[in-house]
Amino acid sequence: MRIGLLQEGDLTGTTAAQRYHDLIDEVALADGLGFSTWGTSEQHFSPPSFSVAAPEVLYSAIAMRTERIKLRTMASVMLKWNHPILVAERLATLDIVSRGRAEVCTARSNNLTTLAAFGVDPKDTRDQWEDSMDVLMKAMVDEKLEHDGPVWKIPSVEIVPKPVTTPHPPVSVAASSVQSHENAGVRGIGVITFDNYFGFDYLQECTDGYNRAFAAADHSQVAAPNEYRGLYVATAYCAETREEARSVARRVTMDYFKFILDLYVPLSKQPGYTYLDTLEQLIEHQDDMDWLCDYSPSVMVGTPADFIERIERLESMGIDEVLLRLDGVGHEKIMKSLELIGHEVIPQVDREGTGR
């Protein structure tokens, strides 16, 4: 089981200027400790928890400070404000400067404020993502890109540069609904699950749906099928004692959970997001951190032993990699937690050193 990081530039107690440089130092440390992957999301208009609006710039800076850790966009929002040709060009550039360490995870947005600001109707996000994915896959491998789809009309053009990873860097999608997992399996791309705090049973339902769809689909026309299953852990913190871990991470855990609830309640009323129509249990426990730590795979806060136990459970469910959002508790505490995970957790769960 691999352990990666997903950090989003939480600005609590600091500034973007300071946080970005601290974050780069954190990834450099993680690189030496055997963490498998680092990524950040593309977020707009949501400070202080999220501050990275131009992730491709950060990736390039981090590529110059690291040697082994994979650099995966988590995620490139494949809607009309992110033309898939630009996504392909930026990915190829990152793959070149990182010497073949680039990966791409894509997504459709779940933030109504962002969708409104960029003029995208929520009901159109799935269709835009589908057509953008078709363009992206062509742009990475075709000598000449040409596309006539429902969203994008592209005459014959030559995309430069091409990635150094052949036939192209690994592709996955961030998914929360069972349908999105099944769509990923049919396409032959990897999937990173966010379980929406709906619990382990829901995570298993999503993973099983992906596995069935991947196994049943014909991937003979897919250049590089990718049967990867990751899990996004929305809040993570490791400390010597469970009490210390929960004390340090309580604010960021509950703030993130309430941020997600504020997104989901209105979003659940939109076409295409009906999988969010059972939020009552989450609302009932919106102040209960202990319940969250036990019930949801999206929270991993505790001791190294707690991390090992949780990760082994997730591995038995078919997860290949956990992506820990270790952010928002201050640079010194993040560095200390990285050291603890790197020295006491990774050697126990990544016994073959796949993260190195």
C-alpha positions in Angstrom: 0.0 0.0 0.0 1.4 3.4 -1.0 1.0 6.6 1.0 0.8 9.9 -0.8 -0.1 13.5 0.0 -2.8 15.9 -1.2 -2.3 19.4 0.1 -4.3 22.5 -0.7 -2.5 25.4 0.7 -4.6 25.9 3.9 -3.8 29.5 5.0 -4.9 29.3 8.6 -2.5 31.3 10.6 -0.3 32.3 7.7 -0.2 33.9 4.2 -0.2 32.4 0.7 3.4 33.7 0.2 4.6 31.9 3.3 2.4 28.8 2.9 3.6 28.1 -0.6 7.2 28.0 0.4 6.5 25.9 3.5 4.5 23.5 1.3 7.4 23.1 -1.1 9.7 22.3 1.9 7.1 19.7 3.1 7.0 17.9 -0.2 10.8 17.8 -0.4 10.8 16.1 3.0 8.1 13.7 1.9 10.2 12.8 -1.1 13.0 11.6 1.1 10.7 9.7 3.5 9.2 7.5 0.8 5.8 9.1 0.2 4.6 7.9 -3.2 2.8 10.8 -4.6 2.1 14.5 -4.1 -0.7 16.6 -5.5 -2.8 19.6 -5.0 -6.3 20.6 -6.3 -7.3 23.5 -8.4 -9.5 25.6 -6.1 -11.0 29.1 -6.5 -12.7 31.5 -4.1 -12.4 29.3 -1.0 -9.9 30.7 1.5 -8.5 30.0 4.0 -8.9 26.2 3.6 -8.0 26.3 -0.1 -5.6 28.7 -1.8 -4.0 26.9 -4.8 -5.6 28.5 -7.9 -2.7 27.9 -10.3 -1.4 24.4 -9.4 0.7 23.9 -12.5 3.1 26.7 -11.3 3.6 24.9 -7.9 4.2 21.6 -9.6 7.1 22.9 -11.6 8.7 24.4 -8.5 8.3 21.2 -6.6 9.7 19.1 -9.5 13.0 21.0 -9.1 13.1 20.2 -5.4 12.3 16.5 -5.6 13.7 13.4 -7.2 11.4 10.4 -6.8 7.9 11.4 -5.6 5.2 11.3 -8.3 3.5 14.6 -9.1 -0.1 14.1 -9.8 -2.6 16.9 -10.5 -5.5 16.2 -8.1 -7.5 17.3 -9.9 -7.6 19.1 -13.2 -11.1 20.3 -13.5 -12.1 19.3 -17.1 -14.8 21.9 -17.7 -15.0 24.8 -20.1 -12.6 27.1 -18.3 -9.9 24.5 -18.6 -9.5 23.7 -22.2 -8.3 20.0 -22.5 -5.5 21.1 -24.9 -4.1 23.4 -22.2 -4.3 20.5 -19.7 -2.4 18.2 -22.1 0.3 20.8 -22.8 0.8 21.6 -19.1 0.9 17.9 -18.2 3.5 17.2 -20.9 5.6 20.1 -19.7 5.5 18.8 -16.1 6.4 15.3 -17.3 9.5 16.7 -19.1 10.7 18.9 -16.2 10.1 16.2 -13.6 11.8 13.6 -15.8 8.8 11.4 -16.2 7.1 11.8 -12.8 3.9 13.5 -13.9 0.4 12.0 -13.6 -3.0 13.5 -14.1 -6.2 13.1 -12.2 -9.2 14.9 -13.6 -12.5 16.0 -12.1 -15.8 17.7 -12.6 -16.4 20.4 -10.0 -18.7 20.1 -7.0 -18.5 23.8 -6.0 -21.5 25.8 -7.1 -19.7 29.1 -6.4 -16.9 28.1 -8.8 -19.3 26.8 -11.4 -21.3 30.1 -11.3 -18.2 32.3 -11.5 -17.0 30.5 -14.6 -20.4 30.2 -16.2 -21.0 26.5 -16.1 -24.4 25.0 -15.4 -24.1 22.0 -12.9 -26.2 19.8 -15.2 -23.6 20.2 -17.9 -20.6 19.1 -16.0 -20.7 15.4 -16.8 -21.0 16.0 -20.5 -18.2 18.6 -20.5 -16.0 16.2 -18.6 -16.7 13.3 -21.0 -15.9 15.3 -24.1 -12.8 17.0 -22.5 -11.5 13.5 -21.6 -11.8 12.4 -25.2 -9.8 15.4 -26.3 -7.2 14.9 -23.6 -6.5 11.3 -24.5 -6.1 12.2 -28.2 -3.9 15.2 -27.4 -1.4 13.1 -25.5 -0.8 10.4 -28.2 -2.1 11.4 -31.6 0.4 12.9 -34.1 -2.3 15.3 -35.1 -5.3 16.2 -32.9 -8.7 16.5 -34.5 -12.0 16.4 -32.6 -15.6 16.9 -33.4 -17.6 16.4 -30.2 -20.6 17.8 -28.5 -18.6 20.4 -26.6 -15.2 20.8 -28.4 -14.7 21.4 -32.2 -11.0 21.2 -32.9 -9.5 21.3 -36.4 -6.3 19.3 -37.1 -3.5 20.7 -35.0 -0.1 19.4 -33.7 0.2 19.5 -29.9 3.7 20.4 -28.6 5.3 19.3 -26.4 4.4 15.6 -25.9 5.1 13.8 -22.6 8.3 11.8 -22.1 6.3 9.0 -20.5 5.0 6.7 -23.2 2.4 6.3 -24.4 1.3 8.9 -21.8 1.3 9.6 -18.1 -1.2 7.7 -15.9 -4.7 9.1 -16.0 -7.3 8.9 -13.3 -10.5 10.7 -12.2 -11.6 12.0 -8.8 -15.0 10.3 -8.2 -17.6 10.4 -5.5 -20.6 8.7 -7.0 -20.9 5.0 -7.9 -21.8 6.1 -11.5 -18.5 8.1 -11.8 -16.6 5.0 -10.6 -18.3 2.9 -13.2 -17.6 5.4 -15.9 -13.9 5.4 -15.0 -13.8 1.6 -15.2 -15.4 1.6 -18.6 -12.9 4.2 -19.8 -10.0 2.2 -18.5 -8.6 5.0 -16.3 -7.8 5.0 -12.6 -10.0 6.4 -9.9 -9.5 8.4 -6.7 -12.5 8.0 -4.4 -13.8 10.6 -2.0 -16.4 8.7 0.0 -18.4 11.9 0.9 -18.1 10.9 4.5 -20.7 8.2 3.7 -18.6 5.5 5.3 -16.8 2.2 4.6 -19.8 0.4 3.1 -20.2 3.2 0.6 -16.5 3.2 -0.2 -16.8 -0.6 -0.9 -19.8 0.0 -3.1 -17.8 2.5 -5.2 -14.8 0.3 -5.4 -16.8 -2.8 -6.4 -18.6 -0.8 -9.1 -15.3 0.4 -10.5 -13.8 -3.2 -10.5 -16.9 -4.7 -12.2 -16.9 -2.0 -14.9 -13.2 -2.2 -15.5 -13.3 -6.0 -15.8 -16.3 -6.0 -18.2 -15.1 -3.2 -20.5 -13.2 -3.6 -23.7 -10.0 -1.6 -23.4 -8.3 -2.7 -26.6 -8.4 0.8 -28.0 -7.1 2.4 -24.8 -3.4 3.3 -25.1 -2.5 2.8 -21.5 -5.3 1.2 -19.3 -4.8 2.2 -15.7 -6.5 0.0 -13.0 -5.5 2.2 -10.1 -7.7 2.7 -7.0 -6.8 5.6 -4.7 -8.6 7.0 -1.7 -8.6 10.7 -0.8 -8.4 11.2 3.0 -9.8 14.7 3.6 -8.1 15.2 7.0 -5.1 13.3 8.3 -2.7 13.9 11.2 -0.4 11.5 13.0 1.0 12.0 16.5 2.5 10.0 19.3 -0.8 9.7 21.1 -4.4 9.6 19.9 -5.3 12.5 22.3 -2.6 14.7 20.8 -3.5 13.9 17.3 -7.2 14.6 17.8 -6.5 17.8 19.8 -4.2 19.2 17.0 -6.4 18.2 14.1 -9.9 18.9 15.6 -10.4 22.3 14.1 -9.2 21.5 10.6 -11.2 18.2 10.7 -14.4 19.8 11.6 -14.0 22.9 9.5 -13.4 20.8 6.4 -16.4 18.5 7.2 -18.6 21.5 7.6 -17.2 23.1 4.4 -18.2 19.9 2.5 -21.7 19.9 4.1 -22.2 23.5 3.0 -21.3 22.4 -0.6 -23.4 19.2 -0.6 -26.7 20.5 0.8 -27.4 22.8 -2.2 -25.6 20.5 -4.6 -27.7 17.5 -3.7 -30.7 19.3 -5.3 -28.9 19.6 -8.7 -29.4 17.1 -11.5 -26.5 14.7 -11.8 -25.7 14.9 -8.1 -28.5 12.9 -6.6 -26.1 10.5 -4.9 -25.9 13.2 -2.3 -29.5 13.0 -1.3 -28.9 11.1 2.0 -27.1 13.7 4.1 -29.2 13.4 7.3 -26.7 11.2 9.2 -23.8 13.6 8.3 -25.8 16.6 9.5 -26.7 14.8 12.7 -22.9 14.2 13.4 -21.5 17.5 12.1 -20.0 18.3 15.6 -18.9 14.7 16.4 -15.2 14.2 15.6 -15.0 10.8 17.3 -17.8 9.5 15.1 -16.1 10.9 12.0 -12.7 9.2 12.9 -14.4 5.8 13.4 -17.1 6.0 10.6 -15.5 7.7 7.6 -12.4 6.7 5.6 -12.1 10.4 4.9 -10.6 11.0 8.3 -7.4 9.4 9.5 -6.3 11.0 12.8 -4.3 9.1 15.4 -1.1 7.3 16.2 1.1 5.3 13.9 -0.6 2.2 15.0 -4.0 3.7 14.2 -2.7 4.6 10.7 -1.4 1.1 10.1 -4.6 -0.6 11.2 -6.7 1.7 9.0 -4.5 1.4 6.0 -4.5 -2.4 6.2 -8.3 -2.3 6.3 -8.4 -0.2 3.2 -5.9 -2.4 1.5 -8.2 -5.4 2.1 -11.0 -3.4 0.4 -8.9 -3.1 -2.8 -7.4 0.4 -2.3 -3.9 0.8 -3.8 -2.9 4.2 -2.3 -4.2 6.6 0.3 -3.7 10.3 -0.3 -3.5 12.2 3.0 -4.6 15.8 3.2 -2.1 16.9 5.8 -2.7 20.6 6.0 -4.0 23.4 8.1 -2.2 22.6 11.4 1.0 24.7 10.9 4.2 24.0 9.1 6.1 22.6 12.1 3.4 20.2 13.1 3.0 19.0 9.5 6.8 18.3 9.3 6.7 16.4 12.5 3.7 14.3 11.4 5.4 13.6 8.0 8.5 12.3 9.9 6.3 10.1 12.1 4.4 8.6 9.1 7.6 8.2 7.1 9.6 6.4 9.8 6.9 4.4 11.5 4.0 3.8 9.1 5.4 3.7 5.6 7.9 0.9 6.3 5.1 -1.3 7.8 2.5 -0.8 5.0 4.7 -0.2 1.9 7.0 -3.2 2.5 8.2 -3.4 -1.1 9.1 0.3 -1.1 6.8 1.1 -4.0 6.7 4.7 -3.0 10.4 5.1 -3.5 
